[in-house]
Amino acid sequence: MDTYEKYYSTIAKSIKASEIRELLAIIRAKKDVISFAGGLPDPKTFPKKELAEIAQRIILEYGDLSLQYSETKGIRKVRVTLTSFIKDVRGFSVDPENLLITTGSQQALDLISRSLLDPGDVVITENPSYLAALGVFRMRGANIVGVKIDEHGIKTDLLEETVKRLVSEGKKIKFIYVIPVAQNPAGTTMTLERKKHLIEIANRYDLLVLEDDPYSYFIYEEGVDATAIKALDTEDRVIYISTISKILAPGIRIGWIASPSQLTRKFELIKQYLDLHTPTLNQYILAEILKTSLVKEHVKRLAPYYKVKRDIMVESIEEYFPDEIWYTKPVGGLFVFVYVNKPGFNASAMVSVALDKYKVAYVPGKSFHPDGSGANSMRLNFSYPTLELIEEGIKRLGEMIKTEA
Ligand SMILES: Cc1ncc(COP(=O)(O)O)c(C=O)c1O
């Protein structure tokens, strides 16, 4: 019994512990389990020496500024540096005034949701989609409508039908949320045609688009189109968010929003009351890093490092899993998402069997699906385990699916 229940707000009452967090806590206690359940970058990739040197220099040289309170929107000098980085790496221009620095892109999702969503508003997402984004939208009372994906991301023909239907039912759609490159969890990447179609739909039906872009910086294949949807935006409808979490280190907690100026102003006003500003010290560290070639060189090292892990996972799936599965080989990111097409296979129900009997862990995919489907799916992380453990773990999972389902 929770003795504080009577004090809780409606949001606090409605919020439930995330399935993943609870599962991760159980797994941490089981040392003999091979875990594909996390979503962490491999700490071996963190550029610790370089970061330590830069952090020390910033504190010694800019201590008075870097340890002080700063602007809510983000330090101007840092925003200016970041706009050059965005232009250089993601190919679109943004005025530093239209850039807001956030405490991770998770805060960006929160600021945007607080600014745009009222209970009952519709948000359209990919089905499946990023769990912590779905959580934020739900916390604002949004009604989330998932649209099917295939290996080329959200099926924009179905998206158009869905929008048409919702509009005809009088529903208020606020935005379409997509992760166009190496989607979390499904690993899908949108084609240029689909991105153009999505913009067309947003223009036709007067909708905003929320583009979440953490994974486009390192891609494992040649010839993948990673054009930002924001770069195709002709009517100022795209709110673009990104982060250094996957290209440097998530613990630094820096993300950003590039958006039309009036929206940026609203996000800034709300951020004032959330955390005043993102840590000044970390912003200075980021600006200093972006002046060097560290990120670019680091990203060049990350792609082959994670590609080997992805390849081992995909090859092992091909070898050890039964034929009745569907998944896409992700061109980036940290996950392979597998649907097991065997009648009665329930990934949530199988978690404890996987843990206790086969000593392997994954995240059941159902909670990533806003439409409640996906009971037969599982998310497998390949960035964290070693190559040997990836092969052994997939072998065990394959055995489980073949014998238990
Ligand atoms: C699609 C997506 N969006 C946002 C985030 C949040 O990242 P952060 O808050 O570390 O920038 C993640 C983290 O895994 C993610 O996968």
The ligand as a MOL file (V3000), in Angstrom:
LIG
                    3D

  0  0  0     0  0            999 V3000
M  V30 BEGIN CTAB
M  V30 COUNTS 16 16 0 0 0
M  V30 BEGIN ATOM
M  V30 1 C 14.3140 7.9350 -30.7780 0
M  V30 2 C 14.8660 8.5150 -29.5380 0
M  V30 3 N 14.5070 9.7570 -29.1800 0
M  V30 4 C 14.9810 10.3250 -28.0610 0
M  V30 5 C 15.8550 9.6440 -27.2310 0
M  V30 6 C 16.3050 10.3280 -25.9700 0
M  V30 7 O 17.6650 10.5980 -26.0130 0
M  V30 8 P 18.3970 11.6560 -25.0990 0
M  V30 9 O 17.4280 12.2170 -24.1230 0
M  V30 10 O 19.5090 10.9060 -24.4540 0
M  V30 11 O 18.8950 12.7050 -26.0340 0
M  V30 12 C 16.2520 8.3330 -27.5510 0
M  V30 13 C 17.1440 7.5720 -26.6680 0
M  V30 14 O 17.3790 6.4070 -26.7990 0
M  V30 15 C 15.7530 7.7630 -28.7460 0
M  V30 16 O 16.0790 6.5240 -29.1300 0
M  V30 END ATOM
M  V30 BEGIN BOND
M  V30 1 1 1 2
M  V30 2 1 2 3
M  V30 3 2 2 15
M  V30 4 2 3 4
M  V30 5 1 4 5
M  V30 6 1 5 6
M  V30 7 2 5 12
M  V30 8 1 6 7
M  V30 9 1 7 8
M  V30 10 2 8 9
M  V30 11 1 8 10
M  V30 12 1 8 11
M  V30 13 1 12 13
M  V30 14 1 12 15
M  V30 15 2 13 14
M  V30 16 1 15 16
M  V30 END BOND
M  V30 END CTAB
M  END
